[in-house]
Amino acid sequence: MPETSSTLEAEIMELQKRIEEKRNLLEDKTGIIIEERDLAKMVIAEMASSAIQASTVVSDDTVQDAGALPKATTPQKINIKHNVSYLDSLDEDSIALVNGYLDKIPQDGFVKTIQTVASENPFILDAFHDALVDKLYDDLKASGEID
């Protein structure tokens, strides 16, 4: 288990690093101060896209259609609605499923959990992403890792 814990810690450190890099890039480029939650949402979307792409299996020289994979989100395309979550429109079974995946993060880490969601239940990937952003943001804020 210690290996998984160190993997999760490394992923959290990577997340923090990417949030800071994204903040610097966007603030230098636009001069606009971006809220931490919005930065976290962008970075987690990018990480999820990378994890999903990394888990795509290509066999027998057959290339998967890259258009079917989620693209990394750019600031211009994000329509952030605070206090609105995909979880608000899900049935109880789907909410339980999302929460079950969230519970796997400490043992499997972000990347493996995202890959699992994408392969087992891609229809709830957006809801999982929203829940993950909320959970990570709240945890990082509570620990003082972000402002």
C-alpha positions as a Markdown table, in Angstrom:
| # | Residue | x | y | z |
|---|---|---|---|---|
| 1 | Met | 0.0 | 0.0 | 0.0 |
| 2 | Pro | 2.8 | 2.5 | 0.6 |
| 3 | Glu | 3.6 | 2.5 | -3.1 |
| 4 | Thr | 0.0 | 3.5 | -3.9 |
| 5 | Ser | 0.2 | 6.3 | -1.3 |
| 6 | Ser | 3.4 | 7.6 | -2.8 |
| 7 | Thr | 1.8 | 7.4 | -6.3 |
| 8 | Leu | -1.2 | 9.5 | -5.1 |
| 9 | Glu | 1.1 | 12.0 | -3.4 |
| 10 | Ala | 3.1 | 12.3 | -6.6 |
| 11 | Glu | 0.0 | 12.8 | -8.6 |
| 12 | Ile | -1.2 | 15.5 | -6.2 |
| 13 | Met | 2.2 | 17.2 | -6.4 |
| 14 | Glu | 2.0 | 17.1 | -10.2 |
| 15 | Leu | -1.6 | 18.5 | -10.1 |
| 16 | Gln | -0.4 | 21.4 | -7.9 |
| 17 | Lys | 2.5 | 22.0 | -10.3 |
| 18 | Arg | 0.3 | 22.0 | -13.3 |
| 19 | Ile | -2.2 | 24.4 | -11.7 |
| 20 | Glu | 0.6 | 26.8 | -10.9 |
| 21 | Glu | 1.9 | 26.6 | -14.4 |
| 22 | Lys | -1.5 | 27.1 | -15.9 |
| 23 | Arg | -2.1 | 30.1 | -13.7 |
| 24 | Asn | 1.2 | 31.7 | -14.7 |
| 25 | Leu | 0.6 | 30.9 | -18.4 |
| 26 | Leu | -3.0 | 32.3 | -18.5 |
| 27 | Glu | -2.3 | 35.3 | -16.3 |
| 28 | Asp | 0.8 | 36.3 | -18.3 |
| 29 | Lys | -1.0 | 35.8 | -21.6 |
| 30 | Thr | -4.3 | 37.4 | -20.7 |
| 31 | Gly | -3.6 | 39.6 | -17.7 |
| 32 | Ile | -6.7 | 38.1 | -16.1 |
| 33 | Ile | -6.6 | 36.5 | -12.7 |
| 34 | Ile | -8.2 | 33.0 | -12.9 |
| 35 | Glu | -9.9 | 31.5 | -9.9 |
| 36 | Glu | -8.3 | 28.4 | -8.4 |
| 37 | Arg | -11.3 | 26.2 | -8.9 |
| 38 | Asp | -11.4 | 27.1 | -12.6 |
| 39 | Leu | -7.7 | 26.4 | -12.9 |
| 40 | Ala | -8.2 | 23.0 | -11.2 |
| 41 | Lys | -11.0 | 22.2 | -13.5 |
| 42 | Met | -8.9 | 23.0 | -16.6 |
| 43 | Val | -5.9 | 21.0 | -15.4 |
| 44 | Ile | -8.0 | 18.0 | -14.3 |
| 45 | Ala | -9.7 | 17.9 | -17.7 |
| 46 | Glu | -6.3 | 17.9 | -19.3 |
| 47 | Met | -5.0 | 15.1 | -17.0 |
| 48 | Ala | -8.2 | 13.1 | -17.6 |
| 49 | Ser | -7.8 | 13.5 | -21.4 |
| 50 | Ser | -4.2 | 12.3 | -21.2 |
| 51 | Ala | -5.1 | 9.4 | -19.0 |
| 52 | Ile | -7.9 | 8.3 | -21.3 |
| 53 | Gln | -5.6 | 8.6 | -24.4 |
| 54 | Ala | -2.9 | 6.6 | -22.6 |
| 55 | Ser | -5.3 | 3.8 | -21.8 |
| 56 | Thr | -6.6 | 3.5 | -25.4 |
| 57 | Val | -5.4 | 0.2 | -26.7 |
| 58 | Val | -4.3 | 0.0 | -30.3 |
| 59 | Ser | -4.0 | -3.6 | -31.7 |
| 60 | Asp | -3.4 | -5.3 | -35.0 |
| 61 | Asp | -2.2 | -2.0 | -36.6 |
| 62 | Thr | -5.7 | -0.6 | -36.2 |
| 63 | Val | -5.6 | 3.0 | -35.2 |
| 64 | Gln | -8.3 | 4.2 | -32.9 |
| 65 | Asp | -10.2 | 7.3 | -34.1 |
| 66 | Ala | -8.6 | 10.1 | -32.1 |
| 67 | Gly | -11.7 | 12.2 | -32.7 |
| 68 | Ala | -13.6 | 9.9 | -30.4 |
| 69 | Leu | -11.3 | 10.8 | -27.5 |
| 70 | Pro | -12.0 | 13.9 | -25.3 |
| 71 | Lys | -9.7 | 16.8 | -26.2 |
| 72 | Ala | -7.9 | 18.8 | -23.6 |
| 73 | Thr | -10.0 | 21.8 | -22.7 |
| 74 | Thr | -8.8 | 25.3 | -23.5 |
| 75 | Pro | -9.8 | 28.3 | -21.5 |
| 76 | Gln | -11.8 | 29.7 | -24.5 |
| 77 | Lys | -14.0 | 26.6 | -24.6 |
| 78 | Ile | -14.7 | 26.3 | -20.9 |
| 79 | Asn | -18.2 | 27.3 | -19.8 |
| 80 | Ile | -17.8 | 27.3 | -16.0 |
| 81 | Lys | -21.0 | 27.3 | -14.0 |
| 82 | His | -20.2 | 27.6 | -10.3 |
| 83 | Asn | -22.4 | 25.5 | -8.0 |
| 84 | Val | -23.7 | 23.4 | -10.9 |
| 85 | Ser | -22.7 | 19.8 | -11.1 |
| 86 | Tyr | -23.5 | 16.9 | -13.3 |
| 87 | Leu | -24.2 | 15.1 | -10.1 |
| 88 | Asp | -27.3 | 17.3 | -9.7 |
| 89 | Ser | -29.0 | 15.6 | -12.6 |
| 90 | Leu | -28.0 | 12.0 | -11.9 |
| 91 | Asp | -30.1 | 9.2 | -10.4 |
| 92 | Glu | -29.1 | 7.7 | -7.1 |
| 93 | Asp | -27.4 | 4.7 | -8.7 |
| 94 | Ser | -25.1 | 6.9 | -10.8 |
| 95 | Ile | -24.2 | 9.1 | -7.9 |
| 96 | Ala | -23.3 | 5.9 | -5.9 |
| 97 | Leu | -21.2 | 4.8 | -8.9 |
| 98 | Val | -19.4 | 8.2 | -9.0 |
| 99 | Asn | -18.8 | 8.1 | -5.3 |
| 100 | Gly | -17.5 | 4.5 | -5.5 |
| 101 | Tyr | -14.9 | 5.7 | -8.1 |
| 102 | Leu | -13.9 | 8.6 | -5.9 |
| 103 | Asp | -13.3 | 6.1 | -3.1 |
| 104 | Lys | -10.9 | 4.2 | -5.3 |
| 105 | Ile | -8.6 | 7.2 | -5.7 |
| 106 | Pro | -6.6 | 6.7 | -2.5 |
| 107 | Gln | -5.7 | 3.1 | -3.5 |
| 108 | Asp | -5.5 | 3.4 | -7.3 |
| 109 | Gly | -4.5 | 7.1 | -7.9 |
| 110 | Phe | -6.0 | 9.6 | -10.2 |
| 111 | Val | -4.7 | 8.3 | -13.5 |
| 112 | Lys | -5.7 | 4.7 | -13.0 |
| 113 | Thr | -9.1 | 5.6 | -11.6 |
| 114 | Ile | -9.8 | 8.0 | -14.5 |
| 115 | Gln | -8.9 | 5.2 | -16.9 |
| 116 | Thr | -11.2 | 2.8 | -15.1 |
| 117 | Val | -14.1 | 5.2 | -15.3 |
| 118 | Ala | -13.5 | 5.8 | -19.0 |
| 119 | Ser | -13.4 | 2.1 | -19.8 |
| 120 | Glu | -16.1 | 0.8 | -17.5 |
| 121 | Asn | -18.7 | 3.7 | -17.5 |
| 122 | Pro | -17.8 | 6.4 | -20.0 |
| 123 | Phe | -21.3 | 7.8 | -19.7 |
| 124 | Ile | -20.6 | 9.1 | -16.2 |
| 125 | Leu | -17.1 | 10.5 | -17.0 |
| 126 | Asp | -18.3 | 14.1 | -17.0 |
| 127 | Ala | -20.0 | 13.6 | -13.6 |
| 128 | Phe | -16.9 | 11.9 | -12.2 |
| 129 | His | -14.8 | 14.8 | -13.5 |
| 130 | Asp | -17.0 | 17.4 | -11.8 |
| 131 | Ala | -17.0 | 15.4 | -8.5 |
| 132 | Leu | -13.2 | 15.0 | -8.7 |
| 133 | Val | -12.7 | 18.7 | -9.3 |
| 134 | Asp | -14.9 | 19.5 | -6.3 |
| 135 | Lys | -13.2 | 17.0 | -4.1 |
| 136 | Leu | -9.7 | 17.9 | -5.1 |
| 137 | Tyr | -10.3 | 21.6 | -4.9 |
| 138 | Asp | -11.8 | 21.3 | -1.4 |
| 139 | Asp | -9.0 | 19.1 | -0.2 |
| 140 | Leu | -6.2 | 21.3 | -1.6 |
| 141 | Lys | -7.9 | 24.4 | -0.2 |
| 142 | Ala | -8.3 | 22.8 | 3.2 |
| 143 | Ser | -4.6 | 21.7 | 3.3 |
| 144 | Gly | -3.5 | 25.2 | 2.3 |
| 145 | Glu | -1.9 | 23.9 | -1.0 |
| 146 | Ile | -3.8 | 26.5 | -3.0 |
| 147 | Asp | -5.3 | 29.8 | -2.1 |
